[in-house]
Amino acid sequence: MPLLASRRLVLAAAGLIALSAFTAPAMAAGDPGQLIQSVADEVIQIVKQAKGPDREAAIQKILTTNFDMTYMGRAALGTHWDGTSEPERARYLTAVASAEAHAYSERFGQYAGQTLTVGRVTPRPNGVSTVDTKLNQTDGAPISILWEVRDTGQGLRITDVKVEGVSMVMTRRSDFNSYIQGHGGQVEPLIQELERRAKN
Amino acid sequence: MIKGMFKAMASNARHSVVVAAAAAALLGGCAVNDTGASEVWDPAEVPNRFIFSINRAVDIIAIRPVAVVYRDWMPTPAKKGVHNVLENLGEPVTAINEVVQGDPSRAATTLARFLVNSTLGLAGLFDVATSFGLTKTKEDFGKTVGYYAGVEPENGGFYLVLPLAGPSNARDAASLMADYAVDPFRILTYALNIDAVYQGVRYGATVIDIRTRTMFALDDLEKNSVDYYAALRSAYTQQRADLIRQKREKTDSRGELDRRDNVALVR
């Protein structure tokens, strides 16, 4: 695995000399594969120890420290981001973060001994690295999960999770966009709906 | 009674679907709307949402409860056995598609799997072929068309919600009919005049098997979306596109280089 990784880096560096200015900082900031592994380990610890609101709070902390929630939230809003006022954006991002924490907390609540195997890391010329992982189930075929990791300047952050090819951000984007279109092109009803859900 | 009604509806819809899909396949060449990674092309959104809501009602009343009972009460080995039998019945169609995809050696492996599992595996109840090193693949004509089509795999023509079957698009709906037409089991049971019973049992079991397997993901998507219809439309399109992209990347040169790289390391 380390051999593979280093060989990949050498190849990438050789192939992308012209773009090395972009890829170098991403490599210097740490190993994307390691980030995913540590997040997975932390999550398993939380799920084993904490329950209910405690778990949700701990999950939210993981999301805010390891995921680039602003970037994801912005991407999910798509073109509607530009027409949204600053206070609305702040409210929207808060609502999305707690809605996601709620969702992830419930998802992980189904944990039944699965393990995550981190596979190869592919650095891309735009500074984003993708990390292939397999979620090994106790019975049945493993689930493919692909992570997108980006260097934000304050360290590596996860910017998207693709489960069997389905991107969380892309699905949210379609979902939100359709909701906004159905409500007169206004972002406000979406924010209110997300805030309402976060309370439950 | 209700079941009969649905069947009649489905067979009526079938003709119009084929016609519409054929028209779309022709139009698709003109690349009216290369949706790419952006929004899914859905010109029939109003009727689609209508079918979607009927499907959901049928699901809530009839399908999901059965799937829940099946999931919780059926012993795991039995569920696995049912799944294996259904998958084994699908192997000939996979093999046919692999031939059309220009991969006869993979088709031979699939056929070998089918022969081993149908005999040693007791009519497919046990997947012994995998333990012999014959790995499993699953192909359908939608993937075959997507593999050859010169457009982004997200572009499968217009989005379509099929009665009972759920999310689809022009490419996959038309392909469903093609797979159905060439299925040796359908042809055989039709010739033996037992196709009604065979298909009732097979597709009934398939619906419950698939519904049980997708329960977690669909519940999650429904709960965490503000517009379930749009979220499912996006998720379906992405997932199908991912499967097609995996097929394309196997033959593309970069993927080939990566693979060789890995093989070299294994040695």
Chai-1 contact restraints between the chains, C-beta under 6 A:
chainA,res_idxA,chainB,res_idxB,connection_type,confidence,min_distance_angstrom,max_distance_angstrom,comment,restraint_id
A,L4,B,L265,contact,1.0,0.0,6.0,A-B,restraint_1
A,A103,B,N224,contact,1.0,0.0,6.0,A-B,restraint_2
A,G165,B,Q238,contact,1.0,0.0,6.0,A-B,restraint_3
A,G165,B,Q239,contact,1.0,0.0,6.0,A-B,restraint_4
A,G165,B,D242,contact,1.0,0.0,6.0,A-B,restraint_5
A,V166,B,A235,contact,1.0,0.0,6.0,A-B,restraint_6
A,V166,B,Q238,contact,1.0,0.0,6.0,A-B,restraint_7
A,V166,B,Q239,contact,1.0,0.0,6.0,A-B,restraint_8
A,T171,B,A231,contact,1.0,0.0,6.0,A-B,restraint_9
A,T171,B,S234,contact,1.0,0.0,6.0,A-B,restraint_10
A,T171,B,A235,contact,1.0,0.0,6.0,A-B,restraint_11
A,S174,B,A230,contact,1.0,0.0,6.0,A-B,restraint_12
A,S174,B,S234,contact,1.0,0.0,6.0,A-B,restraint_13
A,D175,B,S225,contact,1.0,0.0,6.0,A-B,restraint_14
A,D175,B,V226,contact,1.0,0.0,6.0,A-B,restraint_15
A,D175,B,D227,contact,1.0,0.0,6.0,A-B,restraint_16
A,D175,B,A230,contact,1.0,0.0,6.0,A-B,restraint_17
A,D175,B,A231,contact,1.0,0.0,6.0,A-B,restraint_18
A,S178,B,D227,contact,1.0,0.0,6.0,A-B,restraint_19
A,S178,B,A230,contact,1.0,0.0,6.0,A-B,restraint_20
A,Y179,B,V226,contact,1.0,0.0,6.0,A-B,restraint_21
A,Y179,B,D227,contact,1.0,0.0,6.0,A-B,restraint_22
A,E193,B,V226,contact,1.0,0.0,6.0,A-B,restraint_23
